[in-house]
Each structure stands twice: as C-alpha cells, then as structure tokens.
C-alpha cells in the first residue's frame, strides 16, 4: 500500500486527528534521547504512516473528481501517488526541546479552518507560547566530517501537522532531504523542523498554528521563541554551521516570511511553498534590499489559498525582484508526470506543492518539473548555500 503524496497545510487537520492521533500539544513534550525513546518514536512513525495511508486510501475510494479536472488538457492526467513515499526516513531525525524563557500570556488572533475544513474561523485566545519540540537531522551523525561546517535548513510545517508529531517532517516536504542520496546532491546540511504548539479545539479545528499573532503585531507569536531556538542551536554547533535557509509551506510559509523579515540579517536563503501570506510592497522591498535568494512556488490551481487572492497581487513585484525565482506553475505534479491530487474531505493536491518539493521537483525520468530550477530543489539549495 503506497502513501498518498501529501498531508499538509490547512486541510490536513481532520485527517491527522482521525488517523494520526499520536501527537499532543508539544508544549508538554519533554526531550528524549535514549535508545528506548528512539525506538518508540520509530514505532509511532510507522503506526502513523500506516494509519495515514489507510485513512487517505479510504477517502480516495469515493473517487472524487477534483474541481480543476475540466482544466486538464489533452495528454494530462491525474496522479495520486508520490514517487517518495512518506514516513520511511523519519528515524534520521532526532527529537529535541527548546526551553522557552518567555512565560508571559499573550492574547493572540487566530485564523484556522472550520469543522470539516469548511470556511475559516477567527477569534482571540490567551496563550503561552511554551517550550518547543523540534527535530534535527545532524549530518555528522550520519557520516559527515564532525569538524566540517554545514548550512542549516530551518523548515516550517503547515497548519495541523504538529498534531502528528514527527510526521510533520514528511508532510512539510523535508523528509527526503535528509537521505544520503539527497544530502550528497546539496549538502551535507543540518535540517531543523520545529513544531508549533498546536492543539485541536472542541470543533476539531487547529489552534496555535504559526499564523497566531497578537493584535496589531504583524508577525507570529512564535517568532522570538524560534529565534531563541536557532540561536541556541547555532551556539551548540558553534564553528560548524554555515548559511541559514528558511523554508515554509502554507501556514509555515507565513512563518518563513516573517522569520526572514524579523531577522533579515541572519537569513541567507528563503524557500516559500504556497505561503499563507501576501506580503506588503514594503516588506518585499526589505527582502529585495537584503538580496538573499528566494524561491517562491505556487500552483495556479491552488484550491485552498488561491493564486488570485494570495499571489496575484504581488506577482509583478516578485517577478521584478532580481533575487527571486518566482515559479507560478500551471500544475503541481508528481514524479510520474501526473497532476497531483489529494482528497480528504476537500481536494488539496494543488495547494500541496510541498509534495512536489518532497520529490525534489524532479520527474522520475530525471527531468526537472520546472525549467527555472533544472537541478531541482537540491540543486537550488546547493547553488544558494555553497
């Protein structure tokens, strides 16, 4: 049984609650490093993978027709299978906890999908950000020279993914970048995958995703804690970390945008996948002045964060920026060349362009999905982080 290609961003919440209940609020998760904990995490990942596969395949039995199916041209076909099955390499990542010194209560504004992913629910909530669980791929633990210096990928998942624990790594498209094959293409490199302290309310909606922010504050409530996490990591690996690339999908794209804006002098590259944010012209001016490379990926048929609402208003500006590779593709695709489809209560295959990234934006025959990045995402990382 093969795992369907992606469970990311907003629409995944119901699936994760139904089939991936191993995750809890990460504020209560303690760091574990001993062998027993590692074994337990591996078993949990396997159970999560199986449950996810079965739940999605059950939904697929209904054989829904994607809303964009009529737009397919002759010769184009729908694909429901990724060339990089999810959950097979999660044991390459170790779990850690960042102890957040900020214990203040914050009144946040939130935006989250409603029950059954219908509409958006907004409101306010008093919360503490709490400690942060995060997962790390350390290349020196997998054969890289311990005296070497390696770039760091800071990778943010989509809304709801934290409810599945380390499976969020897969859902965000980061998993295969830790494999020996892909590390050899662009690395070695560290990969850090933090979890938002998400939880489900009584309606099953995800609360405390990366988009959570205080009223009148145009950044995530997580921003300072994440900076502290990164600073701590860099200190612990002093002398062995190079350039920092910030990566995010959907709600994680919101976080990636704001991390790059909040700490612009510390960032060396930015990868955005269907980000849940439309930056202002002033913010894009800031990123343009910073000059670091930016790769922006968006399907014109995004079912959830539509191109017209989120990207079209800034497309001309993105296209004009010398440091931006702006790929607004007709279709997000799988390695077999088919147009990506994922259905679980709502079609989201075109929103989940991170599934294409999770296949390195390369077709199975070795040709690139997009000519702007002829060596795939690994090739882009190699170019901008070397």
C-alpha positions as a printed Julia matrix, in Angstrom:
386×3 Matrix{Float64}:
   0.0    0.0     0.0
   1.53   3.31   -1.04
   1.13   6.56    0.93
  -0.61   9.38   -0.89
   1.5   12.32   -1.82
   0.94  14.97    0.86
  -0.95  15.88    4.02
  -0.05  19.45    4.52
  -1.33  22.86    5.44
  -4.84  23.71    6.44
  -6.91  20.8     5.14
  -4.87  18.09    6.85
  -6.26  18.79   10.33
  -9.22  16.4    10.16
  -7.06  13.59    8.77
  -4.41  13.98   11.41
  -6.97  13.91   14.19
  -8.72  10.88   12.75
  -5.74   8.81   11.69
  -2.64  10.25   13.35
  -3.58  10.77   16.97
  -0.1   10.1    18.32
   0.66  13.84   18.55
  -0.23  16.01   21.54
   0.26  19.64   22.44
   4.01  19.99   22.05
   4.28  22.36   24.99
   4.01  19.28   27.21
   6.55  17.17   25.33
   9.88  16.51   27.02
  13.1   15.92   25.1
  14.06  12.25   24.86
  17.38  10.97   23.6
  17.83   7.47   24.97
  17.52   4.32   22.88
  14.1    3.34   24.22
  12.63   6.7    23.27
  14.16   6.46   19.81
  12.63   3.02   19.31
   9.25   4.25   20.5
   9.4    7.23   18.13
  10.24   4.94   15.21
   7.32   2.63   16.03
   4.99   5.61   16.38
   6.1    6.94   13.0
   5.38   3.55   11.42
   1.93   3.42   13.02
   1.23   6.98   11.91
   2.28   6.16    8.35
   0.01   3.11    8.2
  -2.94   4.97    9.71
  -2.46   7.89    7.34
  -2.25   5.61    4.32
  -5.4    3.71    5.25
  -7.37   6.87    6.02
  -6.46   8.57    2.76
  -6.99   5.46    0.66
 -10.42   5.06    2.27
 -11.3    8.61    1.29
  -9.97   8.01   -2.21
 -12.35   5.08   -2.66
 -15.05   7.69   -3.21
 -13.13   8.62   -6.37
 -13.95  12.31   -6.21
 -13.35  14.49   -9.24
 -11.03  17.42   -8.47
 -12.63  20.82   -9.05
  -9.92  21.61  -11.6
 -10.3   18.39  -13.62
 -12.05  20.17  -16.5
  -8.98  22.38  -16.94
  -6.75  19.44  -17.83
  -5.51  19.47  -21.4
  -5.22  16.51  -23.72
  -2.48  14.18  -22.51
  -2.55  15.46  -18.92
  -3.65  13.02  -16.24
  -4.39  12.97  -12.53
  -1.85  11.35  -10.21
  -2.46  10.34   -6.61
   0.9    8.71   -5.86
   4.17  10.32   -4.81
   7.49   8.96   -6.01
   8.82   9.49   -2.48
   6.56   7.6    -0.02
   6.17   9.43    3.27
   7.35   8.27    6.67
  10.2    5.99    5.57
  13.14   8.09    6.82
  11.89   9.76    9.98
  14.42   7.85   12.05
  17.09  10.14   10.59
  15.74  12.98   12.74
  16.32  13.27   16.49
  13.86  14.96   18.84
  14.86  17.93   20.99
  13.15  20.52   23.18
  13.82  24.24   23.31
  13.07  25.7    26.75
  11.36  28.98   26.02
  12.22  31.68   28.6
   9.09  33.64   27.65
   6.41  32.61   30.15
   4.1   35.57   29.55
   0.5   35.13   28.46
  -0.24  36.53   25.02
  -3.64  37.4    23.56
  -3.44  36.11   20.03
  -5.59  36.5    16.98
  -6.02  33.23   15.13
  -7.32  32.01   11.81
  -7.98  28.32   11.36
 -10.13  26.05    9.18
 -13.59  25.32   10.47
 -15.05  21.85   11.06
 -14.58  19.59    8.04
 -12.29  22.29    6.62
 -15.26  24.46    5.73
 -14.55  28.18    5.9
 -12.22  29.94    8.29
 -12.73  30.61   12.0
 -11.13  33.7    13.53
 -11.02  34.93   17.1
  -8.76  35.64   20.08
  -7.18  33.34   22.63
  -5.0   33.84   25.72
  -1.98  31.55   25.46
   1.6   30.98   26.46
   3.85  30.01   23.59
   5.56  27.37   25.74
   8.58  25.21   25.06
   9.09  24.0    21.5
   9.67  20.46   20.29
  11.88  20.29   17.23
  13.51  17.6    15.12
  17.06  17.73   13.81
  18.88  15.91   11.07
  22.56  16.13   12.02
  24.83  15.18    9.11
  27.73  14.44   11.45
  25.67  11.63   12.97
  25.37  10.09    9.52
  28.91  10.08    8.25
  29.77  13.74    7.65
  33.06  15.08    8.99
  32.39  16.21   12.59
  34.91  19.02   12.07
  33.11  20.32    8.97
  30.89  23.36    8.51
  27.41  22.82    7.09
  24.43  25.0     6.13
  21.22  24.87    8.12
  17.69  24.43    6.75
  15.02  25.78    9.12
  11.83  24.11    7.87
   8.27  25.07    8.93
   5.29  22.72    8.5
   1.71  23.66    7.61
  -1.27  24.11    9.9
  -2.35  20.97   11.74
   0.79  18.98   11.01
   2.17  19.3    14.55
  -0.71  17.14   15.73
   1.06  14.19   14.08
   4.4   14.7    15.83
   7.43  13.91   13.72
   5.24  13.03   10.74
   5.1   16.8    10.25
   8.59  16.45    8.75
   7.14  14.38    5.92
   4.04  16.49    5.49
   6.17  19.61    5.04
   8.27  18.01    2.31
  11.51  17.87    4.3
  11.96  14.13    4.84
  13.98  13.07    1.79
  16.38  16.0     2.11
  17.9   14.0     4.99
  18.56  10.89    2.91
  22.11  10.02    1.88
  21.21  10.4    -1.8
  19.79  13.91   -1.46
  22.38  15.06    1.07
  25.03  14.12   -1.48
  23.33  16.39   -4.02
  23.32  19.58   -1.98
  24.86  19.02    1.43
  25.78  17.86    3.85
  23.38  20.13    5.74
  21.61  20.32    9.06
  17.79  20.29    8.95
  15.74  21.74   11.82
  11.98  21.09   11.85
  10.21  22.84   14.76
   6.64  22.03   15.75
   4.08  24.68   16.52
   2.31  24.05   19.82
  -0.92  23.22   18.06
  -3.98  21.66   19.63
  -7.49  20.9    18.46
 -10.48  22.73   19.91
 -13.87  21.19   20.55
 -14.74  21.55   16.86
 -11.62  19.77   15.73
 -10.1   22.99   14.42
  -6.37  23.56   14.82
  -5.38  26.28   17.27
  -1.98  27.9    17.82
  -0.62  27.39   14.33
   2.23  29.52   13.03
  -0.18  32.26   11.91
  -1.18  33.03   15.51
  -0.26  36.63   16.31
  -1.02  39.35   18.81
  -3.47  42.08   17.83
  -1.75  44.84   15.9
   1.51  42.85   15.63
   2.35  41.76   12.1
   4.37  38.69   12.96
   3.86  35.31   14.54
   3.69  34.93   18.31
   6.31  32.21   17.82
   8.89  34.49   16.24
  11.08  35.29   19.24
  10.98  31.71   20.55
  12.08  30.4    17.17
  14.94  32.89   17.06
  15.97  31.69   20.51
  15.84  28.08   19.31
  18.0   28.84   16.29
  20.48  30.88   18.36
  20.78  28.03   20.85
  21.35  25.53   18.03
  24.0   27.72   16.43
  25.78  28.11   19.79
  25.71  24.37   20.44
  27.22  23.8    16.98
  29.5   26.83   17.01
  32.08  26.71   14.27
  30.17  24.03   12.36
  27.16  25.91   10.93
  27.17  27.87    7.71
  24.42  29.7     5.85
  20.8   29.61    7.04
  17.94  28.8     4.65
  14.39  29.34    5.93
  11.72  27.11    4.38
   7.96  27.02    4.88
   4.78  25.6     3.38
   1.31  27.15    3.69
   1.0   28.35    7.32
   4.69  27.53    7.55
   5.17  29.88    4.62
   3.65  32.63    6.75
   6.19  31.77    9.45
   9.05  31.63    6.96
   8.14  35.01    5.51
   8.01  36.61    8.96
  11.13  34.93   10.3
  13.02  36.26    7.28
  11.58  39.74    7.79
  12.08  39.78   11.56
  15.68  38.56   11.39
  16.63  39.58    7.88
  20.33  39.98    8.67
  20.62  36.33    9.75
  18.97  34.69    6.73
  20.8   33.59    3.58
  18.01  31.98    1.53
  14.23  31.65    1.61
  12.02  28.91    0.11
   8.27  29.56    0.13
   5.68  26.94   -0.87
   2.12  28.25   -1.29
   2.65  30.64    1.62
  -0.38  31.66    3.67
   0.63  35.31    3.49
   0.64  38.13    0.99
   3.5   40.46    1.87
   3.25  44.22    1.51
   5.31  46.04   -1.07
   7.39  47.5     1.75
   8.13  44.01    3.08
   9.16  42.84   -0.38
  11.36  45.92   -0.67
  13.06  44.81    2.56
  13.68  41.33    1.16
  14.88  42.75   -2.14
  17.33  45.02   -0.36
  18.56  42.07    1.72
  19.47  40.41   -1.55
  19.46  36.75   -0.47
  18.0   34.22   -2.95
  14.29  33.47   -2.71
  12.45  30.58   -4.37
   8.67  31.08   -4.44
   6.46  28.19   -5.58
   2.73  28.38   -6.3
   0.24  26.39   -8.34
  -2.22  28.48  -10.33
  -4.86  25.92   -9.33
  -4.26  26.06   -5.55
  -7.63  25.01   -4.13
  -7.16  26.47   -0.64
  -5.04  29.62   -0.75
  -5.97  30.72   -4.21
  -3.49  32.24   -6.61
  -5.85  35.15   -7.23
  -6.06  36.12   -3.56
  -2.59  35.33   -2.24
  -0.13  35.63   -5.14
  -1.6   37.66   -7.98
  -1.46  40.96   -6.02
   2.33  40.66   -5.68
   3.27  38.62   -8.72
   4.58  41.55  -10.74
   6.7   42.65   -7.81
   8.04  39.14   -7.24
   8.82  38.78  -10.93
  10.72  42.06  -10.91
  12.96  41.19   -7.96
  16.43  40.12   -9.08
  16.87  37.83   -6.08
  13.56  35.96   -6.56
  12.88  32.87   -8.65
   9.1   33.06   -8.83
   7.51  29.89  -10.17
   3.76  30.15  -10.61
   3.2   26.83  -12.29
   0.07  25.68  -14.08
   0.1   22.41  -12.13
   1.81  20.91   -9.11
   2.86  17.44  -10.26
   4.12  14.11   -9.02
   7.2   12.29  -10.22
   5.18  10.21  -12.7
   4.29  13.41  -14.56
   0.68  13.45  -13.45
  -1.18  16.39  -11.94
  -1.13  15.97   -8.18
  -4.43  15.18   -6.47
  -5.06  14.59   -2.8
  -8.55  14.33   -1.39
  -9.62  14.11    2.21
 -12.93  15.84    2.57
 -11.61  18.53    0.24
  -9.26  18.44   -2.72
  -5.85  19.9    -1.85
  -3.37  18.36   -4.27
  -2.6   21.69   -5.94
  -2.23  23.5    -2.64
   0.27  20.89   -1.53
   3.08  21.94   -3.83
   5.4   20.89   -1.0
   4.67  17.35   -2.2
   6.45  18.26   -5.43
   9.29  19.73   -3.38
   9.31  16.48   -1.39
  10.08  14.8    -4.74
  12.84  17.37   -5.4
  10.74  18.97   -8.18
  12.12  16.25  -10.45
  10.26  13.74  -12.58
  11.04  10.05  -12.34
  12.9   10.18  -15.66
  15.37  12.7   -14.25
  13.98  15.8   -15.97
  13.0   18.88  -13.93
   9.4   19.75  -13.17
  10.26  23.42  -13.72
  12.95  24.69  -16.1
  13.84  27.56  -13.75
  15.35  25.02  -11.34
  16.91  22.47  -13.72
  18.65  20.53  -10.93
  15.59  20.52   -8.68
  15.35  21.95   -5.19
  18.51  20.16   -4.1
  20.31  21.9    -6.94
  18.89  25.25   -5.88
  20.0   24.67   -2.28
  23.47  23.71   -3.48
  23.73  26.9    -5.53
  22.5   29.33   -2.89
  24.09  27.77    0.19
  27.58  27.0    -1.1
